[in-house]
Amino acid sequence: MDVLAAPEADLGAVVTALKALPWDVMVLSNLAPDATNATRLAAALTRRGCAIRREALRSCPYLELPSSWEEYLASLSAARRQNLRRKERNLRRNHAVVVVDYGPERLDEGWRRLVALHQLRWSGAGTFSDPRIEQLHHCFVREAARRGQLWLSTLELDGDPAAAWYGFAHRDTVYFYQSGRDPRWAAESVGHVLMAMMIRRAIERGYRRFDFLRGAEPYKMQWTASRRVTVELVAFRPNWRGQWLRGLDLAGRLRSRLLAHNHDERTRPDPASV
């Protein structure tokens, strides 16, 4: 993400407006590492006396897509490549496999299936268990479908939905957001197979990047070793409250580093015992 502003916008004027509001600390979180406008805003805040903290935050894995699926497979280890091929081959041998895509005309049906499979995967405690989040995303998928950017699909085995995949496309990139699967099909790795199908589809449609979005969960890192890191910018107002909060922030971060260092020291093997 970045600050929503035109490249030529006067962010100094934005700072003037911000200074008129009652705040002591401003947090801009999960920014893209190349968030130009956020960097410009931070510079403008610094010129007005604010202290700025910039810190790396969360990993965002992504895959630079080659020109063909076979080229992507060739980039993997032999074991990984054979595993991918075997899982899909076994599914197709034992079941009638169909990928169903949901556009505007079947959107509500596809959404219900995604939410149901996601909740099954997480035993009812998934992302969409909060009705507000579910409603937000439902509104988003309607708009994405209207613009032709929605990727909402299910993998059906013998006519029954076994896994679901939800993402969207923008410019040259496909973004993966959420998925779900029926735990009864866990042994067949249906979620894994559907992810491979979506990556292959992105390659075949000429997209250049496949973005797994925020979070370096192990299942994402099975597909790529590339990642970007989001950034957090924190601005402290140059008044006594802002400076006091800045001091607390520094003390808290120092404490966290000391605790992490002490933990590493305790868990380090004793050379005499090696």
WOHUMO-V530135 format. One line per field, one symbol per residue. psi: psi as a letter, one per 40 degrees, with the letter a starting at -180 (. if undefined). Layout:
psi: ???
This chain:
psi: iihhiideigeddddddddeigidhhhhifiidfgddddddddddddeeihhhhhiciigiihhhaeiddddddeiiddddddddddddddddeihhhhhihaddfdddddddddddddddffefadedhddddddddddddddddefehhhiihhhfehhdiihhaiihbehhhhdiiiihddeddefdddddddddddddddeeieihheahhfidddeddieiiihiihhhhhifidddddddddddddddddddddddddddehihdde.
